[in-house]
Amino acid sequence: MKKILLPTDFSRNAYNACEYAMKLFTDEECVFYLVHTYTPVVYQPEYMLGNPGQIPLGDEYQANALMQLEELQATLTTQFNNPKHLFVPHASFNLLVNEVLQLVENENADLVVMGTKGATGAKEILLGTQTVHLIKKVTCPVIAIPSGFEYETPKEILFPTDYEVDYEKEQLQELLDIAKKHISSIEVMHVSTGNELTEEQVENQQKLNYLLAETAHLFHDLPSQGIIDAINNFQLKKRMNLLVMIKNKHTFFERLFIEPVIKKIGFHITIPFMVIPEPKK
């Protein structure tokens, strides 16, 4: 049974991500952990000195959070009425990223699905701050759902890569599962740097081709251009339903977060964005 974490702040944006997960895995047995964290703006000094769970104020916040989680659970259960889906409400006095990291480890979670929205609403925000921090630290795949996105079956999946990754089947399993269940096509996009592929890159490409053997896929070699421009231009020519990248310190994924802000303005997350972590050591 698949284990999926659904962080929520009870906003419409967060509920939209829950809806996406329900529909994406409608035919699969899943346990969904509805995760909410709280940090009281004003709290007693005992919070800093003792155990927050022993302080009445903490109990009040937790009770309120659990009540809202149970309401969310009831709404999802009624709306989707799927006997294959189970829900586990989880409220904690903690920072969201820390709690999710702990839950992923403790529950051996397969995936995190969450809404993403720049806190300031500014167009140059690539992803919400919480999403970025989580993506950088979590050890399982994350699917970030943009605000207002209406569910589309992921028939067309865009997978940009520079072939600098030694792909592993376990690492790509969630992507392969999604592609298989939805009869998807994976469009592997490589942007030329003006040089021939190294021997290592060629080997990685061949390995990726082997791992995708049972999935419809095509390799695209694009002329030299910025990563963001390449992604945007590709989507102009062919509608994609899901963007997937592997997070690796040696690949261009990391550069998406360190390029000058001005270069990010044209890169708006308009479709779900799945980030696959580095292989577990």
C-alpha positions in Angstrom: 0.0 0.0 0.0 1.4 3.4 -1.0 2.1 5.9 1.7 1.6 9.6 0.7 2.0 12.7 2.9 -0.4 15.6 2.2 0.8 18.7 4.1 -2.0 21.2 4.7 -2.6 24.6 6.1 -6.3 24.2 5.4 -6.1 26.7 2.5 -7.8 26.2 -0.9 -4.3 25.8 -2.4 -3.6 22.9 0.0 -7.0 21.3 -0.7 -6.3 21.5 -4.4 -3.2 19.4 -3.9 -5.2 16.8 -1.9 -7.7 16.6 -4.8 -4.9 16.0 -7.2 -3.5 13.2 -5.1 -7.0 11.6 -4.8 -7.4 11.6 -8.6 -3.8 10.7 -9.5 -4.0 7.5 -7.3 -7.7 6.8 -7.7 -7.2 3.2 -8.6 -4.4 2.5 -6.1 -4.6 1.5 -2.4 -3.1 4.3 -0.5 -2.7 5.7 3.1 -2.8 9.4 3.0 -1.3 11.2 6.0 -3.0 14.6 6.4 -0.2 16.6 8.0 -0.6 20.0 9.8 2.0 21.7 11.9 1.4 24.7 14.2 3.7 27.2 16.0 1.8 29.6 18.2 2.7 33.2 17.6 2.5 34.0 21.3 3.4 31.2 23.7 4.4 30.8 27.3 8.1 30.7 28.4 7.6 27.1 29.3 7.5 26.3 25.6 11.2 27.2 25.4 12.1 25.4 28.7 9.9 22.4 28.9 7.8 20.0 26.9 5.2 21.9 24.8 2.9 18.8 25.0 2.6 19.4 28.8 1.4 23.0 28.4 -2.4 23.7 28.1 -1.8 26.2 25.3 -0.2 23.4 23.2 -3.2 21.1 23.9 -5.5 23.8 22.7 -3.7 24.3 19.4 -3.4 20.5 18.8 -7.1 19.9 19.5 -8.0 22.7 17.1 -5.6 21.3 14.4 -7.0 17.7 14.8 -10.5 19.0 14.6 -9.8 20.7 11.3 -7.9 17.6 10.0 -10.9 15.4 10.8 -13.1 17.8 8.9 -10.7 17.7 6.0 -10.8 13.9 6.2 -14.6 13.8 6.2 -14.7 16.1 3.2 -12.3 14.0 1.2 -14.0 10.8 2.2 -17.4 12.2 1.1 -16.2 13.8 -2.1 -14.3 10.8 -3.4 -15.9 7.9 -1.6 -12.9 5.7 -2.4 -12.6 2.5 -0.3 -9.0 2.1 -1.5 -8.0 5.3 0.3 -7.4 5.5 4.0 -6.6 8.7 5.9 -4.4 9.4 9.0 -4.7 12.9 10.5 -1.4 14.1 12.0 -1.0 17.4 13.9 2.3 18.4 15.5 3.9 21.4 17.2 6.8 21.7 14.8 8.1 23.3 11.7 6.5 21.8 8.6 9.7 20.8 6.9 11.1 19.1 10.0 7.9 17.2 10.7 7.6 16.0 7.1 11.2 14.8 7.1 10.6 12.9 10.3 7.4 11.3 9.0 9.0 10.3 5.7 11.6 8.4 7.7 9.3 7.0 10.4 6.5 5.9 8.1 8.8 5.0 5.1 6.6 7.3 3.0 6.7 7.0 -0.8 5.7 10.5 -1.8 4.8 14.0 -0.7 2.1 15.9 -2.6 1.7 19.6 -1.6 0.4 22.9 -3.0 2.9 25.5 -3.8 2.6 29.3 -4.0 5.1 32.1 -3.5 4.4 33.6 -0.1 4.5 37.1 -1.6 2.6 36.2 -4.7 5.4 37.8 -6.8 5.8 36.4 -10.3 9.5 35.8 -9.8 8.9 33.3 -7.0 9.8 29.9 -8.5 8.2 27.9 -5.7 6.9 28.6 -2.3 9.6 28.8 0.4 8.3 25.8 2.3 8.3 23.7 -0.9 11.9 24.7 -1.8 13.2 23.8 1.7 11.3 20.5 1.6 12.5 19.6 -1.9 16.1 20.2 -0.9 16.0 17.9 2.2 13.4 15.2 1.7 14.5 11.7 0.7 11.3 10.7 -1.3 9.8 12.3 -4.4 7.7 15.5 -4.0 5.0 16.6 -6.3 4.3 20.4 -6.1 0.8 21.4 -7.3 0.6 25.0 -8.5 -2.2 27.2 -7.2 -5.5 26.9 -9.1 -4.3 23.9 -11.2 -7.2 21.7 -12.3 -6.4 18.1 -12.5 -5.2 16.7 -15.8 -4.2 13.0 -16.3 -0.4 13.0 -16.7 -0.4 11.6 -20.3 2.5 13.8 -21.3 5.5 14.0 -18.9 8.4 16.3 -19.5 11.7 15.0 -18.1 14.6 17.5 -18.6 18.0 16.0 -17.9 21.7 16.6 -18.7 22.6 12.9 -18.4 24.8 13.6 -15.4 22.9 11.2 -13.3 23.6 7.5 -12.8 19.9 6.5 -13.0 18.6 3.8 -10.7 15.3 1.9 -11.1 14.4 2.4 -7.4 15.0 6.2 -7.8 12.7 6.4 -10.8 10.0 4.0 -9.5 7.4 6.5 -8.6 7.7 8.1 -12.1 7.6 4.7 -13.7 4.5 3.7 -11.7 2.6 6.9 -12.7 3.5 6.5 -16.3 2.4 2.9 -16.3 -0.9 3.5 -14.6 -1.8 6.4 -16.8 -0.3 5.1 -20.0 1.9 8.1 -20.2 4.6 9.2 -22.6 7.8 10.5 -21.2 9.5 13.2 -23.2 13.2 13.2 -22.2 14.7 16.6 -22.9 18.4 17.3 -23.2 19.8 20.8 -23.9 23.0 20.9 -25.8 26.0 22.7 -24.3 27.7 22.9 -27.7 29.9 19.9 -26.9 29.5 16.2 -27.6 28.2 14.0 -24.8 30.9 12.6 -22.6 31.4 8.8 -22.4 29.7 8.9 -19.0 26.7 10.9 -20.3 26.3 8.4 -23.2 26.3 5.5 -20.7 23.7 7.3 -18.5 21.5 8.0 -21.5 21.6 4.3 -22.5 20.8 3.2 -19.0 17.9 5.6 -18.9 16.6 4.3 -22.2 16.8 0.8 -20.7 14.9 1.8 -17.6 12.2 3.4 -19.7 11.9 0.4 -22.0 8.4 -0.5 -20.9 7.2 3.1 -21.1 6.5 5.1 -24.2 9.3 7.7 -24.4 11.2 9.9 -26.8 14.6 11.6 -26.5 14.8 15.2 -27.6 18.1 17.0 -28.1 17.6 20.8 -28.1 20.1 23.5 -29.2 22.0 25.4 -26.6 19.8 27.7 -24.5 18.9 28.4 -20.9 17.2 25.6 -19.0 14.2 27.7 -18.2 13.8 28.8 -21.8 14.1 25.3 -23.0 11.3 24.1 -20.7 9.1 27.0 -21.6 9.7 26.6 -25.3 9.1 22.9 -25.2 5.7 23.4 -23.5 4.7 25.9 -26.1 5.0 23.3 -28.8 3.5 20.4 -26.9 1.2 20.5 -23.9 2.8 18.7 -20.9 0.8 17.6 -17.9 3.7 16.9 -15.5 7.2 18.2 -15.2 9.8 15.9 -13.6 13.4 16.5 -12.5 16.0 14.7 -10.5 17.6 16.7 -7.7 21.3 16.2 -7.8 23.9 18.7 -6.7 25.9 18.0 -9.9 22.9 18.7 -12.3 21.2 21.8 -13.6 18.3 21.3 -11.2 20.3 23.1 -8.4 21.0 26.0 -10.7 17.3 26.7 -10.9 17.6 27.9 -7.4 20.7 30.0 -7.7 20.3 31.7 -11.0 19.5 35.5 -10.7 15.9 36.1 -10.0 15.4 38.0 -13.3 16.1 34.8 -15.2 13.3 33.0 -13.2 10.6 35.5 -14.1 9.6 33.6 -17.3 9.5 30.2 -15.5 6.1 29.9 -13.9 5.0 26.6 -12.5 1.8 26.1 -14.3 1.7 22.3 -14.2 2.5 19.8 -11.4 6.3 19.6 -10.7 7.7 16.3 -9.5 11.2 16.4 -7.9 13.0 13.1 -7.5 15.8 13.1 -4.8 19.3 11.7 -5.2 19.7 8.0 -4.8 19.9 6.8 -1.2 23.4 6.1 -0.2 
